[in-house]
Amino acid sequence: MRNFLGYLFLGLFVFFSCYNKKSGIEDVEYLNLTPQGFFDEERHNIFLTEAKITTDDVDVFVSIAHQGLILRTDSLLNLISFINGRDSFPEFDFPTNLVVKDDELFVEELANQRVFIMDKENYKLISMKKFPISSMGIKIDISEENKLAYTIFPEKGKTGQAWVELEVGKTKTSKEFFSQEGKIRMSDQIRLGCFCKKNHLWSLGRFLLKLELLNDDGEVEKQFDLKQYEPLKRAFDTLLVKRRNIPDFESNRISQNIVTSLDCFDNKLLVGFTDLVGLDRSNVRHLLLFSSDEQGINLEKILRLKTGNEDELFHFQSVKYNPKTSLLYAQGLESNRIYVFPVNL
């Protein structure tokens, strides 16, 4: 009898240990952030439509595609300088994404499928590179080894994620399509890519929610299904229900994406998403912070950006975190305003 009770208590201990480890949602930290400031559009007569955000160690750089502008601000979004690229460079019509590496600013010009490489201090043009495979203009990122990751439209033999070695012009794409069930379109294979610590390239599906760590040959080293996390599973299941009610959905061009932004720094991934929580949007969530290590990934924080206006009810557009200054930048969907939030991630 004593042995039986001993085995029973041991079994219960193992069960609850495994249960607690599996239900790690209890360990997730919830953060409600309020902005420290925002970019004053009226003061500068610059309107932030189609904006994308990046940073160097301190300052902020913003591209405004429809106006052909590139802005530089200090860390609190006070304007330092700007250029009208259309007046400064040939074939600089639609600057979409941008990223800083060392002293250089890389700007994606979507209309002519080029990357402009400039001196970040004076905007002097250093060189231009043509995209070997057409870019969708959704996201770019660059590694310490000068590999530029960007999003391409998926088609046969091309899976939605590409990267080019800028020095030699050599391009590769991810090898495998995401597996899926139910109604599916090729556009559901669109991915966002970014480089983390050790130049690891992470690729995340905007709808199918598969996160992959890719090697230099485009092969998957690790894959994680982010639908295991409640906020993303809720959004995915909600969209699947909507799809079933759309006739001839496969040929319908309605855009349905869950992931709206992806930012990488150190060993962290900051995922912006559309939180489909029904009609009451007072508790909508905006960002998920994951950490990665040799064992896998871990959801550390869920962030809500409390702006005090309608922006907080919806997802944010461009999102960028600067670990050097512990400041988070995000553009609201309704107002197009760019905010700065102090937070240590």
C-alpha positions in Angstrom: 0.0 0.0 0.0 2.9 2.4 0.9 4.5 1.6 -2.5 1.2 2.3 -4.3 0.8 5.7 -2.6 4.4 6.6 -3.4 3.9 5.8 -7.1 0.6 7.7 -7.1 2.1 10.9 -5.7 5.0 10.6 -8.1 2.6 10.2 -11.0 0.6 13.2 -9.9 3.8 15.3 -9.5 5.0 14.4 -13.0 1.5 15.1 -14.4 1.2 18.6 -12.9 4.8 19.4 -13.8 4.1 18.6 -17.4 0.8 20.5 -17.3 2.3 23.6 -15.9 5.1 23.6 -18.4 2.7 23.1 -21.3 0.3 25.8 -20.2 3.0 28.5 -20.2 0.5 31.2 -21.0 0.5 31.9 -17.3 4.1 33.0 -17.6 3.3 35.6 -20.3 3.6 39.2 -19.3 0.9 41.6 -20.4 2.0 45.2 -21.1 -0.2 48.2 -21.6 1.9 51.0 -23.3 1.1 54.6 -23.6 2.9 56.9 -26.0 5.6 59.3 -25.0 5.0 61.4 -28.1 4.2 61.3 -31.8 5.3 62.9 -35.1 3.7 66.3 -35.6 2.3 66.1 -39.1 0.6 69.5 -39.1 3.7 71.4 -37.9 5.8 70.0 -40.7 3.0 69.7 -43.3 4.0 66.1 -44.0 1.3 63.5 -44.1 2.3 60.0 -43.1 0.5 57.8 -45.7 2.2 54.6 -46.8 4.9 55.1 -44.2 7.6 52.6 -43.1 9.9 53.0 -40.1 13.4 51.9 -39.3 16.1 53.1 -36.9 19.9 53.3 -36.4 21.4 53.4 -32.9 19.4 56.5 -32.0 17.6 58.2 -34.8 14.5 57.2 -36.8 14.1 57.0 -40.6 10.7 57.0 -42.3 9.8 56.5 -46.0 6.6 57.9 -47.3 5.9 56.1 -50.5 3.1 58.2 -52.2 5.1 61.5 -51.6 8.5 60.1 -52.5 9.9 61.4 -49.1 12.5 60.1 -46.7 12.5 61.6 -43.2 15.0 61.5 -40.4 14.0 62.3 -36.8 15.5 62.1 -33.4 14.5 59.3 -31.1 11.4 61.2 -29.9 10.2 61.9 -33.5 11.4 65.5 -33.8 12.3 66.2 -37.4 16.0 66.5 -38.3 16.0 66.4 -42.1 14.2 65.1 -45.1 14.6 64.7 -48.9 12.2 64.4 -51.8 13.7 61.5 -53.5 11.9 62.3 -56.8 13.8 65.5 -57.0 17.1 64.0 -56.0 17.4 60.7 -57.9 16.3 59.3 -61.2 13.6 56.6 -61.1 12.9 57.2 -57.4 9.1 57.2 -57.6 7.8 55.0 -54.8 10.1 54.5 -51.8 8.5 51.8 -49.7 10.7 49.9 -47.2 14.0 51.0 -45.7 16.6 49.7 -43.4 19.9 51.0 -41.9 23.1 49.1 -41.7 26.2 50.9 -40.3 26.4 54.2 -42.1 24.2 53.2 -45.1 20.5 53.6 -45.7 18.9 50.9 -47.9 15.6 52.1 -49.6 13.4 49.9 -51.6 12.0 51.8 -54.6 9.0 49.6 -55.6 8.0 51.1 -59.0 11.3 50.4 -60.7 12.2 47.3 -58.5 15.5 48.8 -57.2 17.3 49.2 -53.9 18.9 52.6 -53.4 21.9 52.5 -51.1 22.7 56.0 -49.6 24.9 57.6 -47.0 22.5 58.0 -44.1 24.0 61.3 -43.1 23.7 63.3 -46.3 21.5 61.0 -48.5 24.3 60.8 -51.1 23.7 58.0 -53.5 26.3 55.2 -53.2 24.8 52.6 -55.6 21.7 51.0 -56.9 20.8 47.3 -57.1 18.0 45.8 -59.2 15.9 43.1 -57.6 16.7 39.8 -59.4 13.2 38.5 -58.6 10.4 41.1 -58.4 9.6 42.4 -54.9 6.1 42.9 -53.5 7.2 45.9 -51.5 6.0 44.5 -48.2 9.2 44.2 -46.2 13.0 44.2 -46.4 15.8 43.4 -43.9 19.5 43.1 -44.2 22.0 40.9 -42.4 25.6 41.7 -41.2 26.8 39.8 -44.2 24.9 42.1 -46.6 22.1 39.6 -47.5 18.9 41.5 -48.3 15.7 39.6 -47.4 12.5 40.6 -49.2 9.0 39.4 -49.9 8.1 38.0 -53.4 4.8 36.8 -54.8 4.6 33.1 -54.4 4.3 31.0 -57.6 5.4 27.6 -58.8 9.0 27.2 -57.6 9.0 30.4 -55.6 7.6 30.3 -52.1 7.2 33.9 -51.0 10.6 34.6 -49.3 13.8 35.6 -51.2 17.1 37.0 -50.3 19.9 38.4 -52.4 23.7 38.7 -51.6 24.2 42.3 -52.6 27.9 41.9 -53.3 27.5 39.3 -56.0 23.8 39.5 -56.9 23.1 35.8 -56.0 19.5 35.2 -55.1 17.9 32.3 -53.2 14.3 31.5 -52.2 12.8 29.4 -49.4 12.5 25.8 -50.6 9.1 24.6 -49.4 5.6 25.8 -49.4 3.7 25.9 -46.1 1.4 22.9 -45.6 -2.3 23.9 -45.3 -5.8 22.6 -45.0 -9.1 23.9 -46.3 -9.6 26.8 -48.8 -6.3 28.2 -49.9 -4.9 30.7 -52.4 -1.4 31.1 -53.6 -1.3 34.5 -51.8 -1.7 32.7 -48.5 2.0 31.7 -48.9 3.2 35.3 -48.6 5.9 35.7 -46.0 7.7 38.3 -44.0 11.4 37.8 -43.3 14.0 39.3 -40.9 17.4 38.6 -39.5 18.0 37.9 -35.8 21.2 37.3 -33.8 23.9 35.3 -35.6 22.3 36.4 -39.0 19.6 33.8 -38.6 16.8 34.4 -41.2 13.3 33.9 -39.8 10.4 33.7 -42.2 6.8 34.0 -41.1 3.6 33.4 -43.1 1.1 36.3 -43.0 -1.9 34.0 -43.1 -0.7 30.5 -42.5 1.2 31.5 -39.3 4.2 29.1 -39.8 7.4 30.5 -38.5 10.5 29.0 -40.0 14.2 29.3 -39.4 16.0 29.0 -42.8 19.5 28.0 -43.5 21.7 29.6 -46.3 20.2 27.2 -48.9 16.6 28.1 -48.1 16.0 24.8 -46.3 14.0 24.7 -43.0 16.0 24.1 -39.9 13.2 24.7 -37.5 9.4 25.3 -37.9 6.9 26.4 -35.4 3.1 26.7 -35.8 2.1 30.0 -34.1 -1.6 28.8 -34.1 -0.7 27.1 -30.8 -0.9 30.6 -29.2 -4.4 31.7 -28.4 -4.4 35.2 -29.9 -3.3 33.9 -33.3 -5.4 30.8 -33.2 -8.5 32.9 -32.5 -7.7 35.1 -35.5 -7.0 32.1 -37.8 -10.2 30.2 -36.9 -12.3 33.4 -37.3 -10.9 33.9 -40.8 -11.5 30.3 -41.8 -15.2 30.6 -40.8 -15.4 33.8 -43.0 -13.8 32.0 -45.9 -16.4 29.2 -45.9 -19.1 31.8 -46.5 -17.4 33.5 -49.5 -18.4 31.8 -52.8 -15.6 31.0 -55.2 -13.1 32.1 -52.6 -10.0 30.8 -54.4 -10.5 33.4 -57.2 -11.5 36.2 -54.8 -8.9 38.9 -54.3 -10.0 39.9 -50.8 -6.9 40.3 -48.7 -6.9 38.3 -45.5 -3.8 38.5 -43.5 -3.3 37.9 -39.7 0.3 39.0 -39.3 0.7 42.7 -40.1 4.4 43.3 -39.1 7.6 41.4 -38.1 10.6 42.9 -36.4 13.7 41.1 -35.2 16.4 42.2 -32.7 18.9 40.1 -30.7 17.1 36.8 -30.2 13.6 38.3 -30.2 10.8 38.4 -32.7 8.1 41.1 -32.4 5.0 40.1 -34.3 2.2 42.5 -35.1 -1.2 41.0 -35.8 -4.9 41.6 -36.3 -6.7 40.5 -33.1 -10.1 39.3 -34.2 -12.0 39.6 -30.9 -15.5 40.4 -32.0 -17.4 43.7 -31.8 -16.0 44.7 -28.4 -12.5 45.9 -29.2 -11.7 47.5 -25.9 -9.3 44.7 -25.0 -7.6 44.3 -28.4 -4.0 43.0 -28.4 -1.5 44.4 -30.9 2.0 42.7 -30.6 3.4 39.4 -29.4 7.1 39.2 -28.3 8.8 35.9 -28.8 12.3 34.8 -27.7 14.2 32.1 -29.5 17.0 29.7 -28.4 18.3 26.2 -29.2 15.2 24.6 -27.7 12.7 26.6 -29.6 10.6 29.8 -29.2 8.8 31.2 -26.2 6.0 33.7 -26.0 7.2 36.3 -23.4 5.0 39.3 -23.7 1.7 40.5 -25.1 1.6 44.2 -25.8 -1.4 46.6 -26.1 -0.7 50.1 -27.4 -3.1 52.5 -25.6 -3.2 55.7 -27.8 -6.4 57.1 -26.4 -8.0 57.2 -29.9 -9.4 54.8 -32.5 -5.8 53.6 -33.4 -5.8 51.4 -30.3 -8.9 49.5 -31.6 -7.1 48.1 -34.6 -3.7 46.7 -35.6 -0.7 49.0 -36.2 0.9 49.3 -39.6 4.7 49.7 -39.5 6.3 48.7 -36.2 10.0 49.0 -35.2 11.7 48.5 -31.8 15.1 50.0 -31.0 16.9 48.0 -28.3 19.6 50.6 -28.0 17.1 53.3 -26.8 14.3 51.0 -25.5 11.8 52.8 -27.6 9.0 51.3 -29.8 7.7 53.0 -32.9 4.3 52.2 -34.4 2.0 53.8 -37.0 -1.7 53.8 -36.3 -4.1 52.4 -38.8 -6.9 55.0 -38.5 -4.9 58.3 -38.0 -1.6 57.2 -39.8 0.1 58.9 -36.8 3.5 57.5 -35.8 3.9 57.1 -32.0 6.9 56.4 -29.8 6.4 54.2 -26.7 9.1 53.7 -24.0 9.4 50.0 -23.1 12.2 47.6 -22.2 11.8 44.4 -24.3 
